[in-house]
């Protein structure tokens, strides 16, 4: 029986690429999504990957969603915490709602998804957790105090939890993508996009598939000695 992988925010953008790559690698993949029913239905139709709907900001919703998947599909061996949102604003204009929405999804959402699975993974003596952070969690970004704080928090969470999971054969790693050619990035004005590319030494945007291949490696048995690590995938834009 193939291992089961759950990808949050797994029906669009980088998440969809991760879901597809894990499926191609032989995993039984399930994808979580929060709101876009049409996109999720299209994704399932095109890939055959089943999608489940709940908000990662809701702990009880996460616990119920995980329980349903494990009942219908089987124990979850691989968790990819990819779901994320932006609510950008300069800090002097940022509202409490903008702050809380991003922290609740991008940081607390990682806790909400990982916590219900942790004891199960410890009991089975196996687990792979991959947290999708961001270049802006490493270097910060104007008008993204909320997003940068959450994504930086994901890295601290990764390093701490890796120490707890190591003896139980659970690895916890992070990937920090730079600017990737998703629908959101490709929708910005061409001049803005050209300005972004001008800051990337390799001279192009990253591809979702490039992030997905890194996830597939970290989820594999070959990566069993790698934990608490961060893969920086930004085309040389920022070095840690």
C-alpha positions as CSV (number, residue, x, y, z in Angstrom):
1,X,0.0,0.0,0.0
2,X,1.4,3.4,-0.9
3,X,1.9,6.1,1.7
4,X,-0.8,8.7,2.1
5,X,0.2,12.4,1.6
6,X,-2.0,15.4,2.5
7,X,-1.3,18.7,0.9
8,X,-3.1,21.8,2.3
9,X,-4.0,24.4,-0.2
10,X,-3.3,21.6,-2.6
11,X,-5.6,22.3,-5.5
12,X,-4.1,25.5,-6.9
13,X,-0.7,27.1,-7.6
14,X,2.3,25.6,-5.8
15,X,0.0,23.3,-3.8
16,X,-1.5,21.8,-7.0
17,X,2.0,21.1,-8.4
18,X,3.0,19.5,-5.1
19,X,-0.1,17.3,-5.1
20,X,0.6,16.2,-8.7
21,X,4.3,15.5,-8.1
22,X,3.6,13.4,-5.0
23,X,1.0,11.4,-6.9
24,X,3.4,10.8,-9.8
25,X,5.9,9.6,-7.3
26,X,3.5,6.9,-6.1
27,X,1.9,8.5,-3.1
28,X,-1.8,8.3,-2.5
29,X,-2.5,12.1,-2.4
30,X,-5.4,14.0,-0.9
31,X,-5.6,17.8,-1.2
32,X,-7.2,20.3,1.2
33,X,-8.7,23.6,0.1
34,X,-10.6,26.4,1.8
35,X,-12.9,28.1,-0.6
36,X,-12.7,27.8,-4.4
37,X,-15.1,24.9,-5.1
38,X,-14.8,25.3,-8.9
39,X,-11.0,25.2,-8.9
40,X,-11.0,22.2,-6.6
41,X,-13.6,20.3,-8.8
42,X,-11.5,21.0,-11.9
43,X,-8.3,19.9,-10.1
44,X,-9.9,16.6,-9.1
45,X,-11.3,16.0,-12.5
46,X,-7.9,16.6,-14.2
47,X,-5.8,14.7,-11.7
48,X,-8.0,12.2,-10.0
49,X,-6.8,13.5,-6.6
50,X,-9.6,13.8,-4.1
51,X,-10.1,17.2,-2.4
52,X,-11.5,17.9,1.0
53,X,-12.7,21.3,2.1
54,X,-12.0,23.1,5.4
55,X,-10.1,26.1,6.7
56,X,-6.7,25.4,8.2
57,X,-7.4,28.4,10.6
58,X,-10.1,26.2,12.3
59,X,-8.5,23.6,14.6
60,X,-11.7,21.6,15.0
61,X,-12.2,21.6,11.3
62,X,-8.6,20.4,10.8
63,X,-9.1,17.6,13.3
64,X,-12.4,16.5,11.7
65,X,-10.9,16.7,8.2
66,X,-7.9,14.6,9.1
67,X,-10.1,12.0,10.9
68,X,-12.3,11.7,7.8
69,X,-9.3,11.2,5.5
70,X,-7.8,8.6,7.7
71,X,-11.1,6.8,7.9
72,X,-11.7,6.9,4.1
73,X,-8.2,6.7,2.7
74,X,-5.8,5.5,5.5
75,X,-3.2,6.8,7.9
76,X,-1.5,10.1,6.8
77,X,2.2,9.6,6.5
78,X,3.2,12.9,4.8
79,X,1.8,16.3,5.6
80,X,2.6,19.3,3.5
81,X,1.6,22.6,5.1
82,X,1.2,24.7,2.0
83,X,-2.0,26.7,2.6
84,X,-1.4,30.4,2.9
85,X,-3.0,33.8,2.3
86,X,-1.9,37.5,2.0
87,X,-3.5,40.6,3.4
88,X,-0.8,43.2,2.5
89,X,-0.7,46.7,3.9
90,X,1.9,49.1,5.2
91,X,2.0,48.5,9.0
92,X,0.6,52.0,9.8
93,X,-2.5,51.0,7.8
94,X,-2.7,47.4,8.7
95,X,-5.8,46.4,10.6
96,X,-6.1,43.8,13.4
97,X,-8.2,41.8,11.1
98,X,-5.5,41.7,8.4
99,X,-2.9,40.7,11.0
100,X,-5.1,38.0,12.6
101,X,-6.3,36.5,9.3
102,X,-2.7,35.9,8.1
103,X,-1.4,34.7,11.4
104,X,-4.4,32.3,11.9
105,X,-3.9,30.7,8.5
106,X,-0.2,30.9,7.8
107,X,1.1,30.2,11.3
108,X,-1.6,28.8,13.5
109,X,-2.8,26.8,10.5
110,X,0.5,24.9,10.6
111,X,-0.1,24.0,14.3
112,X,-3.8,23.2,13.6
113,X,-2.8,20.7,10.9
114,X,0.2,19.1,12.5
115,X,-1.0,18.8,16.1
116,X,-3.8,16.3,15.4
117,X,-1.4,14.1,13.4
118,X,1.6,14.3,15.7
119,X,0.6,11.5,18.2
120,X,-0.4,9.2,15.3
121,X,2.9,9.7,13.6
122,X,4.8,9.1,16.9
123,X,2.8,5.9,17.5
124,X,3.6,4.6,14.0
125,X,7.3,5.7,14.2
126,X,7.1,7.4,10.9
127,X,6.2,10.8,9.5
128,X,7.3,13.5,7.0
129,X,6.2,17.1,7.5
130,X,7.1,19.8,5.0
131,X,6.3,23.4,5.8
132,X,6.1,25.8,2.9
133,X,7.5,29.1,4.2
134,X,8.7,32.0,2.0
135,X,11.7,34.1,1.1
136,X,9.8,36.9,2.9
137,X,9.9,35.0,6.1
138,X,13.7,35.1,5.8
139,X,14.3,38.6,4.7
140,X,11.1,40.5,5.5
141,X,9.1,42.5,2.9
142,X,7.5,46.0,2.8
143,X,3.8,45.9,3.6
144,X,4.0,42.3,4.8
145,X,4.7,42.5,8.5
146,X,1.9,39.9,9.1
147,X,3.0,37.5,6.3
148,X,6.7,37.8,7.1
149,X,6.1,37.2,10.8
150,X,3.9,34.1,10.1
151,X,6.4,32.6,7.6
152,X,9.3,33.3,10.0
153,X,7.3,31.6,12.7
154,X,6.9,28.6,10.5
155,X,10.7,28.2,10.4
156,X,11.0,28.3,14.2
157,X,8.2,25.8,14.4
158,X,10.1,23.5,12.0
159,X,13.4,23.6,13.9
160,X,11.7,23.0,17.3
161,X,9.5,20.2,16.2
162,X,12.3,18.5,14.3
163,X,14.0,17.9,17.6
164,X,11.0,16.3,19.1
165,X,10.2,14.1,16.2
166,X,13.7,12.8,15.4
167,X,13.7,9.7,17.7
168,X,10.3,8.7,16.3
169,X,11.5,8.8,12.7
170,X,9.5,11.9,12.0
171,X,11.3,14.5,9.9
172,X,10.2,18.2,9.8
173,X,11.6,20.5,7.2
174,X,10.8,23.7,5.4
175,X,11.0,25.1,2.0
176,X,11.3,28.9,1.3
177,X,10.2,29.6,-2.2
178,X,11.1,32.9,-3.8
179,X,9.0,34.4,-6.6
180,X,7.2,31.5,-8.4
181,X,5.2,31.7,-11.7
182,X,1.8,31.1,-10.2
183,X,-1.4,32.6,-11.3
184,X,-1.1,35.3,-8.7
185,X,2.4,36.4,-9.7
186,X,1.6,36.2,-13.5
187,X,-1.4,38.4,-12.9
188,X,0.6,41.4,-11.7
189,X,1.4,44.1,-14.3
190,X,4.2,43.2,-16.7
191,X,6.4,46.1,-15.5
192,X,6.1,44.9,-11.9
193,X,6.9,41.4,-13.0
194,X,10.0,42.6,-14.9
195,X,11.1,44.5,-11.8
196,X,10.8,41.3,-9.7
197,X,12.7,39.2,-12.3
198,X,15.4,41.9,-12.3
199,X,16.2,41.1,-8.7
200,X,16.6,37.4,-9.3
201,X,20.2,36.4,-10.3
202,X,19.1,33.4,-12.4
203,X,16.9,35.9,-14.4
204,X,13.5,34.2,-14.2
205,X,10.7,33.2,-12.0
206,X,10.7,29.8,-10.4
207,X,8.3,27.1,-11.6
208,X,5.8,25.4,-9.2
209,X,7.2,22.1,-10.3
210,X,10.6,23.0,-8.9
211,X,9.2,23.5,-5.5
212,X,7.2,20.3,-5.9
213,X,10.3,18.2,-6.7
214,X,11.9,19.5,-3.5
215,X,8.9,18.4,-1.5
216,X,9.0,14.9,-3.1
217,X,12.6,14.5,-2.0
218,X,12.0,15.6,1.6
219,X,9.0,13.2,1.8
220,X,11.1,10.3,0.6
221,X,13.0,7.6,2.5
222,X,16.2,9.0,1.0
223,X,15.7,12.2,3.1
224,X,15.5,10.4,6.4
225,X,18.7,12.0,7.7
226,X,17.5,15.5,6.9
227,X,15.4,17.2,9.5
228,X,15.1,20.8,10.9
229,X,16.4,22.1,7.6
230,X,15.3,24.8,5.3
231,X,15.6,24.6,1.5
232,X,16.0,28.1,0.1
233,X,14.6,28.1,-3.5
234,X,14.7,31.6,-4.8
235,X,17.1,31.7,-7.8
236,X,19.8,33.4,-5.7
237,X,17.7,36.4,-4.7
238,X,18.5,36.0,-1.0
239,X,21.1,33.9,0.7
240,X,20.8,32.7,4.3
